[in-house]
Amino acid sequence: MAKQKGAQNWYIPDGFIPTESSGELVSHEAICVLNCGEDDAELFVTVYFEDRDPLERIPVAVPGRRTRHVKTNTLVKDGEGIPAGVPYAMEVESNVPVIVQYSRLDSTQAENSLMTTMAYPL
């Protein structure tokens, strides 16, 4: 029996898209999804906020044996997306096991910073 690669539920508690950038690079955040399996992954991303209702079950597809990088500012549900300057968190649900990484490029200062971490799987 093949070993399962990944999990079906992932959590990212710290999200924040800066309102300003400096230089040529634009500050952004992304979820990076790796689907090692043969079957296509049907993901649903729910975005949670401190002071408003969540954006629930935003669909994202990742073909089998592929990777997909999704900038969080492109996650939109019913015309509403993640506003810059607002803290948020994400839940990623998948119909098949996947691996989720979270990255942030902060270019608010001349000295850019890049942070990346694995999401928390359950």
All heavy atoms as an XYZ file, in Angstrom:
945
protein
N       0.841     -1.186      0.000
C       0.000      0.000      0.000
C       0.890      1.255      0.000
O       1.819      1.366      0.791
C      -0.912     -0.025      1.211
C      -1.830      1.155      1.300
S      -2.956      0.917      2.697
C      -4.147      2.114      2.286
N       0.604      2.184     -0.879
C       1.390      3.415     -0.990
C       1.140      4.321      0.210
O       0.019      4.413      0.709
C       1.036      4.144     -2.275
N       2.199      4.972      0.672
C       2.091      5.898      1.786
C       1.378      7.171      1.337
O       1.657      7.696      0.261
C       3.484      6.233      2.307
C       3.466      7.138      3.508
C       4.865      7.376      4.023
C       4.788      8.318      5.198
N       6.104      8.657      5.695
N       0.452      7.649      2.174
C      -0.263      8.897      1.876
C       0.708     10.068      1.926
O       1.493     10.187      2.850
C      -1.387      9.105      2.892
C      -2.097     10.429      2.731
C      -3.237     10.570      3.706
O      -4.118      9.735      3.755
N      -3.203     11.616      4.504
N       0.662     10.927      0.934
C       1.531     12.102      0.872
C       0.683     13.347      1.077
O       0.007     13.794      0.165
C       2.255     12.156     -0.469
C       3.175     10.976     -0.694
C       3.804     11.025     -2.072
C       4.679      9.816     -2.292
N       5.233      9.776     -3.639
N       0.727     13.884      2.292
C      -0.016     15.099      2.583
C      -1.180     14.874      3.519
O      -1.272     13.850      4.191
N      -2.056     15.859      3.548
C      -3.246     15.837      4.397
C      -4.387     16.513      3.636
O      -4.170     17.157      2.617
C      -2.970     16.562      5.715
N      -5.585     16.368      4.156
C      -6.751     16.952      3.489
C      -7.224     18.260      4.125
O      -8.057     18.950      3.551
C      -7.881     15.931      3.452
C      -7.575     14.799      2.476
C      -8.682     13.782      2.409
O      -8.612     12.740      3.050
N      -9.700     14.092      1.631
N      -6.717     18.586      5.300
C      -7.078     19.839      5.965
C      -5.805     20.534      6.439
O      -4.966     19.920      7.107
C      -7.996     19.582      7.165
C      -9.327     19.038      6.722
O      -9.455     17.851      6.479
N     -10.310     19.902      6.599
N      -5.688     21.820      6.101
C      -4.518     22.627      6.443
C      -4.981     23.970      7.003
O      -6.016     24.503      6.584
C      -3.670     22.871      5.202
C      -3.051     21.628      4.640
C      -3.631     20.739      3.783
C      -1.757     21.128      4.909
N      -2.767     19.725      3.494
C      -1.595     19.938      4.170
C      -0.688     21.573      5.703
C      -0.417     19.193      4.202
C       0.476     20.835      5.723
C       0.601     19.657      4.981
N      -4.168     24.538      7.923
C      -4.548     25.788      8.583
C      -3.364     26.750      8.602
O      -2.231     26.348      8.858
C      -5.029     25.508     10.010
C      -6.238     24.602      9.988
C      -6.087     23.221     10.000
C      -7.511     25.132      9.871
C      -7.181     22.386      9.921
C      -8.619     24.306      9.795
C      -8.445     22.939      9.818
O      -9.533     22.120      9.720
N      -3.659     28.022      8.312
C      -2.668     29.097      8.315
C      -3.257     30.223      9.175
O      -4.176     30.925      8.743
C      -2.388     29.594      6.881
C      -1.882     28.432      6.018
C      -1.396     30.758      6.905
C      -1.982     28.664      4.530
N      -2.772     30.391     10.410
C      -3.394     31.362     11.304
C      -2.966     32.812     11.094
O      -3.643     33.714     11.567
C      -2.978     30.879     12.699
C      -1.756     30.073     12.489
C      -1.828     29.520     11.101
N      -1.842     33.072     10.409
C      -1.335     34.446     10.297
C      -1.241     34.884      8.853
O      -0.353     34.464      8.124
C       0.050     34.544     10.952
C       0.659     35.925     10.792
O      -0.083     36.920     10.817
O       1.896     36.013     10.634
N      -2.144     35.750      8.445
C      -2.097     36.339      7.119
C      -2.233     37.849      7.211
O      -2.959     38.361      8.058
N      -1.526     38.565      6.346
C      -1.609     40.032      6.327
C      -0.947     40.529      5.055
O       0.257     40.338      4.856
C      -0.902     40.631      7.546
C      -1.043     42.120      7.648
C      -2.165     42.684      8.237
C      -0.066     42.952      7.148
C      -2.301     44.061      8.324
C      -0.186     44.329      7.223
C      -1.303     44.884      7.819
N      -1.704     41.155      4.182
C      -1.179     41.721      2.947
C      -0.901     43.204      3.201
O      -1.841     43.962      3.478
C      -2.173     41.562      1.778
C      -2.530     40.084      1.569
C      -1.607     42.179      0.508
C      -3.691     39.855      0.626
N       0.365     43.643      3.142
C       0.674     45.052      3.389
C      -0.026     45.974      2.388
O      -0.259     45.607      1.233
C       2.197     45.125      3.221
C       2.675     43.733      3.481
C       1.588     42.849      2.940
N      -0.324     47.177      2.843
C      -1.014     48.148      1.982
C      -0.059     48.856      1.034
O      -0.502     49.413      0.034
C      -1.746     49.206      2.825
O      -0.797     49.833      3.692
C      -2.852     48.582      3.638
N       1.249     48.861      1.347
C       2.223     49.568      0.515
C       3.403     48.672      0.192
O       3.703     47.732      0.924
C       2.722     50.823      1.239
C       1.626     51.839      1.492
C       2.146     53.086      2.176
O       3.361     53.349      2.121
O       1.330     53.803      2.766
N       4.056     48.974     -0.897
C       5.285     48.299     -1.302
C       6.285     49.355     -1.718
O       5.920     50.483     -2.051
C       5.020     47.350     -2.473
O       4.102     46.339     -2.120
N       7.568     48.996     -1.703
C       8.592     49.915     -2.190
C       9.409     49.193     -3.252
O       9.505     47.977     -3.252
C       9.496     50.384     -1.040
O      10.217     49.289     -0.523
N       9.974     49.935     -4.153
C      10.770     49.313     -5.198
C       9.903     48.632     -6.245
O       8.722     48.917     -6.394
N      10.518     47.695     -6.972
C       9.837     47.027     -8.079
C       8.943     45.864     -7.640
O       7.981     45.539     -8.322
C      10.869     46.522     -9.081
C      11.648     47.629     -9.760
C      12.674     47.077    -10.734
O      12.475     45.977    -11.256
O      13.685     47.753    -10.952
N       9.274     45.236     -6.528
C       8.506     44.082     -6.071
C       7.288     44.520     -5.270
O       7.369     45.429     -4.449
C       9.381     43.164     -5.215
C      10.579     42.534     -5.916
C      11.416     41.759     -4.922
C      10.117     41.626     -7.049
N       6.159     43.842     -5.499
C       4.927     44.139     -4.786
C       4.749     43.117     -3.667
O       4.861     41.907     -3.894
C       3.716     44.093     -5.745
C       2.416     44.298     -4.989
C       3.874     45.141     -6.839
N       4.481     43.611     -2.459
C       4.236     42.711     -1.339
C       3.064     41.799     -1.658
O       2.053     42.238     -2.220
C       3.912     43.513     -0.072
O       5.017     44.278      0.336
N       3.221     40.519     -1.311
C       2.122     39.582     -1.533
C       2.304     38.344     -0.664
O       3.359     38.131     -0.085
C       2.008     39.180     -3.008
C       3.151     38.351     -3.482
N       4.301     38.917     -3.991
C       3.345     37.013     -3.529
C       5.143     37.967     -4.333
N       4.590     36.787     -4.055
N       1.252     37.549     -0.595
C       1.274     36.276      0.102
C       0.723     35.223     -0.828
O      -0.044     35.529     -1.747
C       0.438     36.352      1.375
C       0.979     37.390      2.333
C       0.260     37.424      3.646
O      -0.865     36.905      3.748
O       0.832     37.985      4.587
N       1.115     33.979     -0.592
C       0.647     32.900     -1.457
C       0.542     31.601     -0.668
O       1.273     31.389      0.297
C       1.604     32.703     -2.630
N      -0.408     30.769     -1.108
C      -0.407     29.385     -0.658
C       0.136     28.572     -1.826
O      -0.247     28.771     -2.971
C      -1.794     28.886     -0.201
C      -2.865     29.092     -1.269
C      -2.204     29.536      1.101
C      -4.193     28.447     -0.933
N       1.082     27.702     -1.511
C       1.713     26.859     -2.520
C       1.241     25.433     -2.248
O       1.457     24.913     -1.149
C       3.223     26.958     -2.425
S       3.799     28.677     -2.459
N       0.582     24.826     -3.209
C      -0.026     23.513     -3.020
C       0.667     22.500     -3.919
O       0.797     22.720     -5.126
C      -1.542     23.552     -3.335
C      -2.178     22.188     -3.098
C      -2.231     24.627     -2.505
N       1.095     21.398     -3.333
C       1.709     20.293     -4.062
C       0.766     19.095     -4.018
O       0.386     18.645     -2.934
C       3.056     19.913     -3.433
C       3.738     18.658     -3.957
C       4.028     18.766     -5.452
C       4.999     18.382     -3.155
N       0.371     18.619     -5.192
C      -0.476     17.440     -5.307
C       0.373     16.329     -5.915
O       0.599     16.299     -7.126
C      -1.701     17.738     -6.180
C      -2.619     16.548     -6.327
O      -2.368     15.480     -5.764
N      -3.692     16.717     -7.082
N       0.867     15.418     -5.068
C       1.721     14.308     -5.527
C       0.907     13.154     -6.098
O       1.464     12.277     -6.747
C       2.565     13.781     -4.367
S       3.766     14.962     -3.760
N      -0.388     13.143     -5.848
C      -1.225     12.032     -6.283
C      -1.637     12.131     -7.738
O      -1.459     13.157     -8.398
N      -2.212     11.067     -8.213
C      -2.694     10.998     -9.600
C      -3.996     11.776     -9.801
O      -4.238     12.325    -10.872
C      -2.919      9.533    -10.004
C      -1.661      8.691    -10.004
C      -0.711      9.035    -11.141
O      -1.172      9.539    -12.185
O       0.497      8.808    -10.972
N      -4.847     11.814     -8.769
C      -6.160     12.448     -8.889
C      -6.063     13.962     -8.718
O      -5.250     14.462     -7.929
C      -7.118     11.889     -7.838
C      -7.385     10.402     -8.034
O      -7.387      9.948     -9.196
O      -7.575      9.708     -7.020
N      -6.903     14.694     -9.439
C      -6.968     16.147     -9.287
C      -7.465     16.495     -7.891
O      -8.329     15.808     -7.335
C      -7.909     16.759    -10.320
C      -7.390     16.623    -11.743
O      -6.216     16.233    -11.924
O      -8.165     16.909    -12.672
N      -6.918     17.562     -7.338
C      -7.342     18.043     -6.025
C      -8.347     19.175     -6.209
O      -8.095     20.125     -6.946
C      -6.146     18.526     -5.223
N      -9.469     19.044     -5.530
C     -10.472     20.104     -5.482
C     -10.361     20.722     -4.095
O     -10.737     20.105     -3.101
C     -11.859     19.539     -5.715
C     -12.027     18.907     -7.079
C     -13.360     18.191     -7.238
O     -14.229     18.324     -6.353
O     -13.517     17.504     -8.239
N      -9.820     21.946     -4.051
C      -9.618     22.628     -2.780
C     -10.729     23.629     -2.527
O     -11.315     24.184     -3.462
C      -8.293     23.391     -2.778
C      -7.024     22.639     -3.129
C      -5.838     23.583     -3.074
C      -6.810     21.468     -2.223
N     -10.967     23.877     -1.251
C     -11.849     24.959     -0.823
C     -11.117     25.736      0.259
O     -10.719     25.172      1.278
C     -13.187     24.432     -0.302
C     -14.031     23.851     -1.400
C     -14.065     22.482     -1.610
C     -14.766     24.678     -2.229
C     -14.832     21.938     -2.628
C     -15.538     24.142     -3.259
C     -15.564     22.772     -3.449
N     -10.913     27.026      0.017
C     -10.210     27.899      0.957
C     -11.244     28.772      1.660
O     -12.053     29.434      1.009
C      -9.181     28.792      0.228
C      -8.471     29.712      1.218
C      -8.182     27.934     -0.542
N     -11.214     28.753      2.982
C     -12.048     29.647      3.774
C     -11.133     30.653      4.451
O     -10.122     30.272      5.049
C     -12.869     28.875      4.825
O     -13.769     27.986      4.137
C     -13.681     29.813      5.698
N     -11.463     31.935      4.316
C     -10.656     33.021      4.870
C     -11.406     33.607      6.067
O     -12.561     34.009      5.948
C     -10.396     34.122      3.815
C      -9.498     35.205      4.384
C      -9.796     33.519      2.554
N     -10.735     33.632      7.214
C     -11.317     34.142      8.455
C     -10.729     35.510      8.789
O      -9.548     35.761      8.537
C     -11.012     33.184      9.613
C     -11.648     31.830      9.446
C     -10.953     30.790      8.838
C     -12.935     31.592      9.896
C     -11.526     29.542      8.682
C     -13.524     30.343      9.737
C     -12.815     29.327      9.131
O     -13.393     28.092      8.971
N     -11.565     36.376      9.380
C     -11.160     37.726      9.754
C     -11.450     37.958     11.232
O     -12.225     37.225     11.844
C     -11.924     38.768      8.922
C     -11.694     38.636      7.453
C     -12.622     37.990      6.645
C     -10.551     39.149      6.859
C     -12.417     37.862      5.281
C     -10.340     39.033      5.496
C     -11.276     38.389      4.709
N     -10.883     39.020     11.779
C     -11.131     39.369     13.180
C     -12.511     39.993     13.397
O     -13.113     39.808     14.447
C     -10.073     40.369     13.672
C      -8.680     39.798     13.746
C      -7.651     40.829     14.187
O      -7.942     42.049     14.149
O      -6.545     40.414     14.568
N     -12.998     40.744     12.415
C     -14.170     41.590     12.649
C     -15.274     41.459     11.594
O     -16.121     42.333     11.473
C     -13.728     43.043     12.731
C     -13.059     43.516     11.451
O     -12.819     42.682     10.550
O     -12.781     44.723     11.339
N     -15.253     40.385     10.814
C     -16.277     40.208      9.779
C     -16.451     38.727      9.494
O     -15.625     37.914      9.874
C     -15.914     40.964      8.506
C     -14.615     40.473      7.871
C     -14.158     41.345      6.743
N     -13.400     42.443      7.318
C     -12.865     43.416      6.649
N     -12.996     43.465      5.354
N     -12.182     44.367      7.238
N     -17.528     38.411      8.806
C     -17.788     37.022      8.458
C     -16.729     36.499      7.497
O     -16.163     37.260      6.701
C     -19.171     36.885      7.810
C     -20.307     37.105      8.798
O     -20.087     36.944     10.017
O     -21.418     37.444      8.345
N     -16.473     35.207      7.548
C     -15.461     34.632      6.649
C     -15.910     34.606      5.191
O     -17.113     34.633      4.892
C     -15.271     33.207      7.170
C     -16.406     32.927      8.063
C     -17.024     34.225      8.467
N     -14.924     34.550      4.306
C     -15.174     34.240      2.896
C     -15.076     32.713      2.828
O     -13.993     32.152      2.998
C     -14.119     34.882      1.993
C     -14.005     36.400      2.032
C     -12.821     36.863      1.188
C     -15.288     37.016      1.528
N     -16.190     32.057      2.582
C     -16.232     30.607      2.742
C     -16.104     29.839      1.433
O     -16.691     30.208      0.425
C     -17.527     30.207      3.441
C     -17.610     30.788      4.847
C     -18.792     30.274      5.622
O     -18.757     29.088      6.008
O     -19.740     31.057      5.821
N     -15.283     28.790      1.493
C     -15.185     27.761      0.464
C     -14.924     28.323     -0.942
O     -15.670     28.062     -1.877
C     -16.401     26.861      0.506
C     -16.495     26.115      1.849
C     -17.668     25.176      1.947
N     -17.688     24.150      0.913
C     -16.965     23.023      0.898
N     -16.118     22.788      1.882
N     -17.086     22.148     -0.072
N     -13.840     29.068     -1.066
C     -13.410     29.570     -2.368
C     -12.738     28.411     -3.104
O     -11.776     27.829     -2.608
C     -12.428     30.748     -2.206
C     -13.084     31.876     -1.398
C     -11.951     31.243     -3.570
C     -12.110     32.924     -0.909
N     -13.235     28.038     -4.281
C     -12.681     26.863     -4.967
C     -11.332     27.141     -5.641
O     -11.112     28.212     -6.203
C     -13.745     26.534     -6.012
C     -14.467     27.816     -6.248
C     -14.393     28.603     -4.976
N     -10.441     26.151     -5.545
C      -9.135     26.175     -6.201
C      -8.853     24.759     -6.675
O      -9.032     23.812     -5.915
C      -8.012     26.630     -5.237
C      -6.649     26.528     -5.903
C      -8.261     28.041     -4.722
N      -8.409     24.596     -7.913
C      -8.113     23.270     -8.456
C      -6.604     23.101     -8.635
O      -5.911     24.031     -9.045
C      -8.812     23.074     -9.791
N      -6.123     21.892     -8.317
C      -4.715     21.549     -8.535
C      -4.692     20.181     -9.215
O      -5.066     19.175     -8.597
C      -3.909     21.499     -7.219
C      -2.443     21.197     -7.504
C      -4.052     22.798     -6.442
N      -4.284     20.109    -10.474
C      -4.248     18.824    -11.176
C      -3.336     17.812    -10.477
O      -2.427     18.193     -9.736
C      -3.699     19.193    -12.560
C      -3.954     20.652    -12.704
C      -3.852     21.222    -11.312
N      -3.580     16.545    -10.753
C      -2.736     15.489    -10.216
C      -1.291     15.643    -10.651
O      -1.015     16.070    -11.773
N      -0.374     15.329     -9.726
C       1.067     15.394     -9.970
C       1.531     16.774    -10.444
O       2.394     16.903    -11.301
C       1.492     14.299    -10.942
C       1.151     12.904    -10.404
C       1.596     11.825    -11.305
N       3.043     11.979    -11.511
C       3.712     11.352    -12.456
N       3.101     10.511    -13.257
N       5.008     11.530    -12.593
N       0.940     17.811     -9.847
C       1.271     19.196    -10.191
C       1.356     20.043     -8.925
O       0.945     19.644     -7.855
C       0.211     19.821    -11.119
C       0.070     19.148    -12.465
C       1.285     19.419    -13.349
N       1.130     18.902    -14.684
C       1.503     17.694    -15.078
N       2.023     16.847    -14.221
N       1.360     17.301    -16.333
N       1.849     21.263     -9.107
C       1.868     22.247     -8.043
C       1.128     23.496     -8.522
O       1.017     23.737     -9.727
C       3.316     22.601     -7.634
O       3.283     23.477     -6.505
C       4.071     23.246     -8.766
N       0.626     24.257     -7.569
C      -0.053     25.511     -7.914
C       0.248     26.531     -6.829
O       0.159     26.229     -5.643
C      -1.558     25.289     -8.033
C      -2.292     26.582     -8.348
C      -3.505     26.384     -9.182
N      -4.090     27.679     -9.474
C      -5.376     27.923     -9.498
N      -6.234     26.943     -9.291
N      -5.826     29.128     -9.768
N       0.614     27.719     -7.280
C       0.874     28.832     -6.369
C      -0.271     29.832     -6.528
O      -0.505     30.321     -7.637
C       2.217     29.485     -6.691
C       3.367     28.569     -6.445
N       3.612     27.449     -7.198
C       4.317     28.605     -5.494
C       4.675     26.826     -6.731
N       5.128     27.511     -5.699
N      -0.955     30.112     -5.436
C      -2.134     30.972     -5.463
C      -1.869     32.199     -4.596
O      -1.741     32.089     -3.375
C      -3.378     30.226     -4.926
C      -4.605     31.123     -4.971
C      -3.606     28.927     -5.675
N      -1.739     33.366     -5.230
C      -1.600     34.593     -4.453
C      -2.914     34.829     -3.707
O      -3.997     34.748     -4.299
C      -1.261     35.777     -5.349
C       0.165     35.735     -5.854
C       0.519     37.004     -6.598
C       1.964     36.963     -7.037
N       2.344     38.183     -7.761
N      -2.816     35.118     -2.423
C      -4.034     35.227     -1.619
C      -4.914     36.407     -2.035
O      -6.121     36.369     -1.834
C      -3.709     35.317     -0.118
O      -2.879     36.458      0.129
C      -3.011     34.047      0.358
N      -4.327     37.421     -2.657
C      -5.156     38.551     -3.102
C      -6.011     38.192     -4.319
O      -6.859     38.974     -4.731
C      -4.306     39.787     -3.380
C      -3.367     39.603     -4.555
O      -2.874     38.505     -4.816
N      -3.107     40.677     -5.274
N      -5.820     36.993     -4.886
C      -6.659     36.554     -6.008
C      -7.822     35.677     -5.542
O      -8.652     35.289     -6.361
C      -5.843     35.778     -7.057
O      -5.385     34.541     -6.487
C      -4.671     36.597     -7.558
N      -7.875     35.370     -4.255
C      -8.980     34.565     -3.724
C     -10.210     35.456     -3.567
O     -10.219     36.380     -2.747
C      -8.591     33.948     -2.382
C      -7.471     32.919     -2.433
C      -7.022     32.557     -1.020
C      -7.913     31.681     -3.199
N     -11.228     35.200     -4.368
C     -12.421     36.052     -4.396
C     -13.667     35.180     -4.317
O     -13.749     34.136     -4.968
C     -12.459     36.909     -5.688
C     -13.729     37.719     -5.773
C     -11.233     37.809     -5.755
N     -14.637     35.617     -3.522
C     -15.922     34.927     -3.398
C     -17.030     35.962     -3.512
O     -17.078     36.915     -2.741
C     -15.998     34.195     -2.051
C     -17.274     33.453     -1.794
C     -17.351     32.185     -2.627
C     -18.600     31.427     -2.364
N     -18.413     30.057     -2.009
N     -17.899     35.801     -4.508
C     -19.026     36.724     -4.727
C     -18.543     38.176     -4.814
O     -19.149     39.081     -4.243
C     -20.078     36.575     -3.632
C     -20.686     35.188     -3.593
O     -20.807     34.564     -4.672
O     -21.028     34.707     -2.495
N     -17.425     38.391     -5.513
C     -16.902     39.734     -5.725
C     -16.120     40.298     -4.554
O     -15.617     41.415     -4.632
N     -15.986     39.555     -3.470
C     -15.271     40.039     -2.291
C     -13.986     39.249     -2.104
O     -13.973     38.020     -2.197
C     -16.153     39.892     -1.040
C     -15.549     40.512      0.186
C     -16.449     40.393      1.404
O     -17.608     39.970      1.266
O     -15.981     40.721      2.498
N     -12.883     39.973     -1.834
C     -11.592     39.331     -1.630
C     -10.986     39.740     -0.300
O     -11.652     40.321      0.553
N      -9.722     39.446     -0.139
C      -8.999     39.775      1.082
C      -8.461     41.196      0.950
O      -7.639     41.466      0.071
C      -7.833     38.797      1.307
C      -8.350     37.361      1.407
C      -7.050     39.186      2.560
C      -7.263     36.311      1.415
N      -8.900     42.108      1.800
C      -8.396     43.477      1.699
C      -6.976     43.595      2.246
O      -6.600     42.881      3.186
C      -9.385     44.284      2.551
C     -10.078     43.304      3.411
C      -9.951     41.961      2.788
N      -6.190     44.480      1.658
C      -4.852     44.757      2.171
C      -4.962     45.456      3.519
O      -5.926     46.172      3.784
C      -4.081     45.627      1.178
N      -3.978     45.207      4.383
C      -3.942     45.869      5.682
C      -4.862     45.268      6.724
O      -5.062     45.871      7.776
N      -5.419     44.090      6.450
C      -6.368     43.453      7.366
C      -5.848     42.061      7.739
O      -5.584     41.248      6.852
C      -7.765     43.325      6.707
C      -8.709     42.535      7.586
C      -8.335     44.704      6.416
N      -5.672     41.762      9.039
C      -5.249     40.423      9.432
C      -6.294     39.376      9.035
O      -7.499     39.634      9.091
C      -5.139     40.507     10.956
C      -5.019     41.958     11.267
C      -5.802     42.657     10.190
N      -5.815     38.199      8.646
C      -6.713     37.111      8.283
C      -6.043     35.771      8.544
O      -4.844     35.701      8.827
C      -7.155     37.214      6.818
C      -6.049     37.003      5.817
C      -5.824     35.744      5.255
C      -5.225     38.051      5.414
C      -4.810     35.545      4.328
C      -4.213     37.857      4.499
C      -4.009     36.608      3.959
O      -3.000     36.406      3.049
N      -6.821     34.712      8.473
C      -6.325     33.342      8.601
C      -7.030     32.507      7.546
O      -8.064     32.914      7.001
C      -6.609     32.793      9.997
N      -6.469     31.316      7.243
C      -7.062     30.477      6.192
C      -7.170     29.019      6.617
O      -6.302     28.505      7.322
C      -6.213     30.546      4.921
C      -6.293     31.865      4.201
S      -5.277     31.877      2.698
C      -3.639     31.926      3.408
N      -8.201     28.408      6.123
C      -8.390     26.963      6.207
C      -8.420     26.444      4.772
O      -9.125     26.996      3.927
C      -9.706     26.637      6.899
C     -10.057     25.176      6.918
C     -11.414     24.911      7.545
O     -12.201     25.868      7.743
O     -11.693     23.742      7.835
N      -7.649     25.404      4.490
C      -7.615     24.805      3.154
C      -8.105     23.363      3.283
O      -7.506     22.563      3.999
C      -6.191     24.834      2.553
C      -6.181     24.189      1.164
C      -5.660     26.265      2.493
N      -9.205     23.060      2.609
C      -9.763     21.708      2.607
C      -9.568     21.109      1.213
O      -9.729     21.800      0.217
C     -11.257     21.744      2.909
C     -11.610     22.365      4.246
C     -13.107     22.559      4.384
O     -13.770     21.615      4.851
O     -13.591     23.638      3.982
N      -9.226     19.823      1.156
C      -8.994     19.160     -0.119
C      -9.687     17.806     -0.140
O      -9.790     17.137      0.888
C      -7.490     18.969     -0.342
O      -7.250     18.286     -1.558
N     -10.141     17.399     -1.324
C     -10.777     16.090     -1.466
C      -9.756     14.953     -1.490
O     -10.106     13.799     -1.304
C     -11.643     16.044     -2.728
C     -10.826     16.185     -3.998
O      -9.876     16.960     -4.065
N     -11.195     15.442     -5.018
N      -8.478     15.272     -1.746
C      -7.388     14.290     -1.734
C      -6.229     14.872     -0.927
O      -6.138     16.099     -0.754
C      -6.913     13.935     -3.175
C      -8.032     13.290     -3.983
C      -6.365     15.153     -3.887
N      -5.325     14.049     -0.416
C      -4.185     14.575      0.331
C      -3.292     15.466     -0.537
O      -2.966     15.113     -1.668
C      -3.436     13.315      0.772
C      -4.451     12.230      0.736
C      -5.373     12.584     -0.397
N      -2.931     16.620      0.006
C      -2.020     17.566     -0.638
C      -1.064     18.106      0.426
O      -1.251     17.867      1.619
C      -2.761     18.736     -1.326
C      -3.616     18.259     -2.483
C      -3.587     19.522     -0.320
N      -0.076     18.860     -0.006
C       0.872     19.522      0.893
C       0.739     21.018      0.658
O       0.745     21.472     -0.495
C       2.304     19.028      0.623
C       2.368     17.519      0.877
C       3.311     19.787      1.482
C       3.564     16.832      0.282
N       0.608     21.801      1.745
C       0.381     23.245      1.633
C       1.492     24.007      2.348
O       1.793     23.746      3.512
C      -0.989     23.643      2.214
C      -1.186     25.158      2.148
C      -2.113     22.930      1.471
N       2.083     24.944      1.635
C       3.095     25.849      2.173
C       2.558     27.270      2.031
O       1.812     27.581      1.097
C       4.392     25.697      1.384
C       5.520     26.556      1.868
C       6.787     26.331      1.035
O       6.845     25.465      0.182
N       7.796     27.131      1.294
N       2.951     28.140      2.950
C       2.508     29.530      2.945
C       3.734     30.435      2.835
O       4.725     30.214      3.530
C       1.743     29.800      4.240
C       1.451     31.232      4.532
C       0.487     31.924      3.813
C       2.124     31.901      5.542
C       0.207     33.248      4.092
C       1.847     33.222      5.832
C       0.895     33.881      5.111
O       0.616     35.192      5.384
N       3.676     31.431      1.955
C       4.805     32.341      1.760
C       4.346     33.796      1.790
O       3.234     34.114      1.361
C       5.487     32.071      0.412
O       5.977     30.766      0.362
N       5.243     34.659      2.277
C       4.961     36.095      2.319
C       6.184     36.855      1.814
O       7.288     36.648      2.306
C       4.638     36.539      3.748
C       4.477     38.048      3.895
C       4.261     38.456      5.336
N       3.003     37.908      5.827
C       2.718     37.746      7.126
N       3.604     38.047      8.046
N       1.552     37.269      7.485
N       5.978     37.736      0.844
C       7.009     38.669      0.403
C       6.624     40.041      0.939
O       5.569     40.573      0.582
C       7.114     38.727     -1.121
C       8.034     39.821     -1.650
C       9.476     39.560     -1.248
C       7.916     39.969     -3.143
N       7.461     40.578      1.809
C       7.216     41.900      2.386
C       8.217     42.876      1.774
O       9.413     42.815      2.056
C       7.377     41.851      3.897
C       7.027     43.166      4.575
O       6.966     44.211      3.886
O       6.816     43.154      5.801
N       7.713     43.748      0.916
C       8.581     44.751      0.274
C       8.201     46.161      0.719
O       8.329     47.118     -0.030
C       8.496     44.626     -1.249
O       7.195     44.932     -1.696
N       7.734     46.281      1.972
C       7.364     47.598      2.483
C       8.578     48.471      2.747
O       8.450     49.682      2.861
C       6.526     47.475      3.770
O       7.262     46.708      4.735
C       5.188     46.817      3.494
N       9.764     47.857      2.851
C      11.007     48.594      3.045
C      11.950     48.273      1.895
O      11.734     47.322      1.155
C      11.656     48.195      4.366
C      10.781     48.436      5.575
C      11.451     47.936      6.834
O      12.665     48.029      6.986
N      10.663     47.406      7.748
N      12.996     49.052      1.780
C      13.968     48.804      0.711
C      14.611     47.424      0.857
O      14.957     46.776     -0.121
C      15.034     49.891      0.710
N      14.764     46.944      2.104
C      15.305     45.613      2.369
C      14.144     44.630      2.388
O      13.449     44.490      3.387
C      16.049     45.575      3.719
C      17.246     46.491      3.793
C      16.883     47.950      4.022
O      15.767     48.239      4.493
O      17.717     48.811      3.714
N      13.912     43.950      1.275
C      12.796     43.016      1.171
C      13.006     41.825      2.094
O      14.133     41.457      2.412
C      12.663     42.497     -0.262
C      12.335     43.604     -1.226
O      11.573     44.490     -0.921
N      12.938     43.556     -2.399
N      11.895     41.223      2.505
C      12.001     39.994      3.285
C      11.037     38.959      2.708
O       9.957     39.295      2.226
C      11.706     40.246      4.764
O      10.365     40.609      4.957
N      11.471     37.708      2.751
C      10.648     36.597      2.287
C      10.551     35.600      3.425
O      11.569     35.201      3.997
C      11.263     35.931      1.056
C      10.509     34.713      0.523
C       9.141     35.113     -0.001
C      11.311     34.022     -0.555
N       9.329     35.225      3.766
C       9.083     34.276      4.830
C       8.255     33.144      4.249
O       7.348     33.377      3.454
C       8.322     34.958      5.975
C       7.971     34.053      7.149
S       6.489     33.027      7.013
C       5.187     34.182      6.777
N       8.577     31.940      4.638
C       7.773     30.807      4.203
C       7.703     29.786      5.328
O       8.651     29.670      6.127
C       8.317     30.195      2.901
O       7.398     29.226      2.429
C       9.675     29.570      3.094
N       6.597     29.081      5.413
C       6.411     28.069      6.439
C       5.397     27.041      5.962
O       4.587     27.335      5.080
C       5.941     28.704      7.771
O       5.961     27.717      8.803
C       4.546     29.298      7.651
N       5.461     25.876      6.518
C       4.451     24.874      6.203
C       3.171     25.233      6.943
O       3.213     25.676      8.095
C       4.922     23.481      6.635
C       6.130     22.990      5.868
S       5.894     22.972      4.073
C       4.588     21.778      3.912
N       2.048     25.040      6.298
C       0.766     25.192      6.967
C       0.631     24.067      7.990
O       1.378     23.084      7.943
C      -0.367     25.154      5.946
N      -0.337     24.186      8.883
C      -0.549     23.170      9.916
C      -1.555     22.139      9.403
O      -2.702     22.490      9.109
C      -1.066     23.829     11.199
C      -1.285     22.853     12.320
C      -0.200     22.399     13.063
C      -2.549     22.356     12.596
C      -0.396     21.498     14.097
C      -2.739     21.452     13.622
C      -1.661     21.024     14.365
O      -1.845     20.116     15.375
N      -1.137     20.870      9.297
C      -2.056     19.845      8.780
C      -2.821     19.136      9.885
O      -2.323     18.969     11.000
C      -1.101     18.862      8.090
C       0.138     18.925      8.926
C       0.227     20.362      9.410
N      -4.030     18.713      9.574
C      -4.814     17.840     10.470
C      -5.332     16.669      9.683
O      -5.660     16.770      8.542
C      -6.007     18.601     11.066
C      -5.709     19.491     12.234
C      -6.990     20.128     12.751
C      -5.011     18.766     13.364
